[in-house]
Amino acid sequence: MPMPAAEIEKLIRDALPDARVSIEDLRGDGDHYAAHVISASFKGKTRVQQHQMVYQALKGRMGNELHAMALQTSIPDSA
């Protein structure tokens, strides 16, 4: 079952309230997304740790409802 982009964004924002999140449906199928997440919470974390934080926010949906997601994370320029 496809997962709407708005649901992905909500899950990420719930876990990382300061995050700026942009989601792109790569194939129009609700199953393959690209996400860019910018959050001060990532400061001092490795890229792997940042990605883990986002995957944790998705609460086990990665690999189930959400088949594939190209993920980019970064901290705000002012952080």
N, C-alpha and C positions, 0 to 999 in steps of 0.2 A: 504494500500500500504506500503510495507516494506521501511525502511529508511537505506541507506547504512552507515556503520561504518565511512567512510571517511567524510560524511556529518555531523554526530554527532561531530566528532573531529574538523572539521572546525568551526562549530558554537561555540563550547566551546573555541577554540583558538582565535576566533574573539572577544569574550567577555573578555577573560582572556589571553592576549597575552603572558604572561610569563609561562603559564601552560604547564606542561608535562602531556600528556593525553594518556592513553592506553585504548583501547576498545576491548572487546571480545564478539563475537556473540555466545551466549550460546547454541542456538539450530540450528544455521545455517539457520534460517528463516528470518533474517533481522528485527526481531520484538522483540527479547529478548536479551538484552545486559548486560554486566557488564562493568563498567567504573571506572577507577582510575584516579583522577585528583589531581595533585600536583601543588600548586600555592602559592606564597608569598602573594597574595591578600587575602588569607584566614586567615592570621595572625590576632589574636585578635577577630576572629569571632567564634561563637559557631558552632557546627557541623550542626545544623539546618540551620543557616545562610549560611554556606558554601554550603550546598545542595541547598538552595534557589537560590544562585548565579548561580549554574550550571543549574538548571531548568529554570531560567530566560534566560540564554544563549540559551536554546533550543527553545525559542520563541513560546511557546504554542504547540509544537509538542508532548510533553509528554502526553500520553493518547489518542493521535490521530494516527499519522504515527508511533510513537514509543510507543509500548504497555507496555513494562516493562524494567526497567533498575536498576540493583543492583549498587548502587553508593557508592564509597569510596572516601573521600577527605582527604587531608593532606597538611601541609606546608612543604617546603623543609627543610632538616636538617640544612642548613646553615642560615636559616631565623631567 
